[in-house]
């Protein structure tokens, strides 16, 4: 609540990037790296693909959360 207006939290690209920095360890490092790559291609494009999103597109966060839940949802379900 304290930082809800901070640019890192209001900018979906930065929100995904920040979240990915907290997910670390040998069992998840490859997935995190892949997610960073996907994020960069979506926002900046690459030689083969033009950008498909702006950094302010909330679909970046929604897509990341869907991917996270698909990959790790079963592991975290019921954990509070």
C-alpha positions in Angstrom: 0.0 0.0 0.0 2.8 2.4 0.7 4.3 2.2 -2.8 1.1 1.7 -4.8 1.7 4.9 -6.8 5.4 4.2 -7.4 6.4 3.8 -11.0 7.6 0.2 -10.4 4.1 -0.8 -9.4 2.1 1.4 -11.8 4.1 0.3 -14.8 3.2 -3.4 -15.7 6.5 -4.1 -17.4 8.5 -3.0 -14.4 6.1 -4.8 -12.0 6.8 -8.1 -13.9 10.5 -7.4 -13.9 10.6 -6.7 -10.2 8.6 -9.8 -9.4 11.0 -11.9 -11.5 13.9 -10.6 -9.4 12.4 -12.2 -6.3 12.0 -15.6 -7.9 15.4 -17.3 -7.8 17.1 -20.6 -7.3 18.5 -23.4 -9.4 15.1 -25.0 -10.0 13.5 -21.8 -11.3 16.4 -19.8 -12.8 15.8 -21.1 -16.4 12.1 -20.2 -16.2 12.8 -16.7 -14.9 15.3 -16.1 -17.7 12.7 -17.3 -20.2 10.1 -14.9 -18.7 12.6 -12.0 -18.9 13.2 -12.8 -22.6 9.5 -13.0 -23.3 8.9 -9.7 -21.6 11.7 -8.0 -23.5 10.4 -9.3 -26.9 6.8 -8.2 -26.1 7.9 -4.7 -25.2 11.0 -4.0 -27.2 10.8 -6.6 -30.0 13.8 -8.2 -31.6 15.2 -8.7 -35.1 12.5 -11.2 -35.9 9.5 -9.8 -34.0 8.2 -6.2 -33.6 7.0 -5.1 -30.1 3.4 -6.3 -29.4 2.8 -4.4 -26.2 3.7 -1.0 -24.6 5.4 -1.0 -21.2 2.1 0.3 -19.8 0.0 -2.6 -21.2 -1.7 -4.3 -18.2 -1.8 -7.5 -20.4 1.9 -7.9 -19.6 1.1 -8.4 -15.9 -2.0 -10.5 -16.6 -0.1 -12.7 -19.0 2.8 -13.1 -16.5 0.4 -14.1 -13.7 -1.3 -16.6 -15.9 2.0 -18.2 -16.9 3.1 -18.2 -13.2 -0.1 -19.9 -12.1 0.1 -22.5 -14.9 3.7 -23.3 -14.0 3.7 -23.1 -10.3 0.0 -22.9 -9.2 -0.3 -26.5 -8.1 2.8 -26.1 -5.9 1.4 -22.9 -4.2 -2.3 -23.8 -3.9 -3.4 -23.9 -0.3 -0.1 -22.3 1.0 -0.8 -19.3 3.1 
